[in-house]
Amino acid sequence: MNPSTAQARVLVDELVRNTVSHVVLSPGSRNAPLSLALFDAAAAGKLSLHVRIDERGAAFLALGIAARTGRPVALVCTSGTAAANFHPAVLEADRAGVPLIVLTADRPPELRAAGANQVIDQHALYGGAVRYFDELAVAERRAGQNAYWRSQICRAWNAAYGEWRCGPVHLNVPFREPLVPDGDEEWYEPLDGRPRGARWTELPDFGALPSFVVPSARHGLVIACDAGVRAASEWAESHGWPVIAETGGLGLGGATAISGGPWLLAVEEFIARHKPEQVLCIGRPTVFRQVQQLLSDASVEVLLVRPDSDWPAPAHNVRQVGQWFDEPTKPADPEWLARWQRADAAATEAVRGTLAEEPWPSGLRVAAELVAALPRDSLLVVGSSNPTRDVALVGGLRPDVLVHRNRGVAGIDGTVSTAIGAATVHRGPSYALLGDLTFLHDANGLLTGPAETRPDLTLVVLNDDGGGIFSLLEQGAPEHSRSFERVFGTPHGADLAALCAGYRVPYTLAGTLEEFRTALRPRPGLRVVEVRVDRSRHRGLHQRLRSAVASAVRALP
């Protein structure tokens, strides 16, 4: 057996022993030893292999699978720019705490020094974005390497998943030729792993010894982000704290849930009278400025649960940090909760009434209709920019919906691939809401080979022909109208129907509300539903909604 084949087979076997059940592979020559070993393992039923020709899309597919399963996913490519195309997803995995084990094939050192083809410097390619990096020694024709190869996979797994915070790791693996099996199965030592399928080094799973924060206020507020929403809802209901979520009402439940939280935090008069003593923040909020303003108030104590390396602490006033939340030391004030609930009811009704008067379609109406139509136990992947704000502002309470957002670095990269990855492992209907630029940025994510799985996923594309989010920001103010379209609005005029036809993905243009509702009915397979909206209406609609909410809340006794 040649050294490259021996090493690749051992690495794949130890990945399986470390509970890695999904691997995403992009084809290449230098990673041929791993590709062949992965094919054999998948054929034997040891893992699920997903093959994608676009490395950037492959990486975000792996990210979606890992985020949805909560388990490490391995990601494999050849040398050169293939490895560089993994970088955006590695950055997202770092900031979002998603466990990825990245295996990049490489030329051996003597070929790098000779100016060989398809060579870049892959040493520590992803910098500080990974929890662990190692370049494996080039496999050689000698004994004593099996334990080393297996040990390094265990080290990588532990860094990705077994330590305090999940994240990506990177193993660079240089292979010498021959890169394919030579027909000889003999090696210098047994290549077996531990008996009974055990991993080489036993390690604890992530979160085995959690630390706790201890709330101590009568007037508290819970702010939950993404994965912490359901647990936060249960804790808040048990202890009488109002709870809001960055996803609005999606995934949020319980008697203390405040679905209109993003609206209420923007009403200055309300917050002035209802400023919490403590905020229990689960995860890292990234969407609404009003949340950041609350966290930056030096008079509010902030308790962080499961934060990433960049703590959400604008005023640097964090009181406690922990992996979970404990029993509070004081009972909550029931009147405090009741006031938040009355304001929430007023805000929700104001939003509902104002939206009902708006002509179809608008981004907010599309988001509201989509969320209302989701079957129970659906997965909703929400793109950055306007979609993540829209569903939070008008989605209402849907505790039976699971939400995923790429909010680690909040980019639009790879969102189609992420949605497909998450939907591939979700047991239930899956939907995604994306803007047109987000969709176009990862259109190649639609490319799925005939041997690959296509999940049951409906991709709703809100097409406002450009960067609609900027309409709501400072750049969208009237005084910047001369430059807005060229450098912010960036209209593209892309034909999404023709694009989907090229990828052989079913497509529907929903021009009316009834057509949209019909298009959302669950169907098997991957499909795209486009809704075209006029982004010149975004700013005015949001202003009318803010005014309606503020008036309704101010009118309360």
C-alpha positions, 0 to 999 in steps of 0.5 A: 500500500502506498503512503498516501492511501494508507494515511487517507484511509486511517484519517477517514476511519478515525473521523467516523470513530469520532462521530463524524457522519457527514462529509462534504467533498469537492473534487480534485487531484491532490485530494484523491486519496481522501476522495477514494477513502470517503467514497468507500466509507460512504458505500459501506454506510459509515457516513453520508458523502455530499459532493459539490464542485464549487468549494465555496458552496461546499463549505456553506453546505457543510456549515448548514449541516453542522449548524442543524445537527449540532455535530462536526462536519468534515470538509475536504478539498484539493490544494490551491485556491480551492482551500481559499474558497472555504475561507468565508464559511470558516469565518462564519463558523468561527463567529457562529460557533459551528463545528467544522473539520476542514481537511485541505490537501496540499503538495509536499514541501519539495514541490512547493519549493519547486514552484509546482502548479496549484500551490499557495501557502496553506500553512495557517491559511485561515489565521485566527478563525480556527480553533486549531491548525496543524499540518500533518507530516507527509506519510512515509513508508515506515511503521509508527504512523497509525497512532499519530494520524489517529491522534491528530484527528482526535485533537482536531475533533476536540478543538472543534467540538469538545472544548468550551466553544465549538468552531472550525479547525484546519488540518493541512494534509500534504500528499506525495504521489502516487495518489491512488491505490496501487493494488498492494494492501500490505503496510508496515504495521496494522492500521486498525483503530481501537477495538469496538469502533472506539475513538483513539483518544476518548474526549468529553463532548462540548458543554459537559461541565457548564458554568452558570450566570445567576440573575438577581433582578426583579425587573429583568429582560431576556434577549435570545438569539437563534439557538437559545430561543427555546431554552430562553422561553422556558426559563423566562416563563418559569421565572416571570421575565419578559423575553424577546428574540432577535428573530421576533416571535419565531421559535419564541413561546411561553406566556412571557413571550414578547413578539413585538420586542424589536418595535418596543425597544425602539420606542424611547418613551416606553424604554425610559419608563421600562428600563430593565435592571438586568438583561439576560442575553443568550448568544450575540444579537446582531440585527437591531440597533435598539438592542445594541443601545439597550446593551450599551446603557451603563445603568443596565447590568448585562449577563451573557450566556453562550457568547462568542469571542466578541462579547456583545458589550457595547458599554463594556459593562458585562456583569457575568458570563456563563454557558447556561442560566441558573435560578434567579435570587429574587422573584420577578415583579408580576406588574413589570411583566404585565406592562410589557405584555400590554405594550406588546399587544398594542404594538402587535395590533398596530403593526397588523392594522398598518400592514393590512392597509398596504398593497401587495407585495412588500417585503414585510407582507411577504415575510408575514405571509410566509411565516403564517403559512409555515407548517408545524416543525418547519425549518426557516433559513433567513438571509441577512439584510432585510429578510432577517429584519422582516421576519423579526418585525412581523412574523408573530409568535411561532414557537413551532418553527426552527430558525437558522441565520448565518449571523456569525459575520452576518454576510450574504455569502453561501446562503443558498448552500447553507439552506440546502445543507440545513434542509438536507438533515432537517426532519420536516418541511424546509423554507428559506427567505432570501433577498435577490442579491443574497440569492444571486451571490450563491446561485451556484448553490443550486447546482446539485449533481444527479447522484446527490440528495435534493432536499424538500426546500422552498427558496423564497426570493424577495426580488427588489432588484438590488440592495434594498437594505440600504433604503432603510439606512442613512444612505437611503436618506433623500439627500443621498438620492443622486448617488444612491442607485449607482453605489447602493441600490445596484440594480441588476435586472437578472432573469431569475426564471432563466437562471433556475431553468439553467440549473433545472430547478423548478421556479414560480413567479408569484405575482399575486397574494393568492399565487404566493399562498399557493406556491408555499404549499409543501411539495417535494424537492428543491424549488424557487419562488420569486416575489418582485417588490418595489424597494422605493416603498421600503423606507416609507412603510417602515416609517409608518409602522414605527409611527403607528407602534409609538402612537399605540404604546403612548396611548396606554395608561 
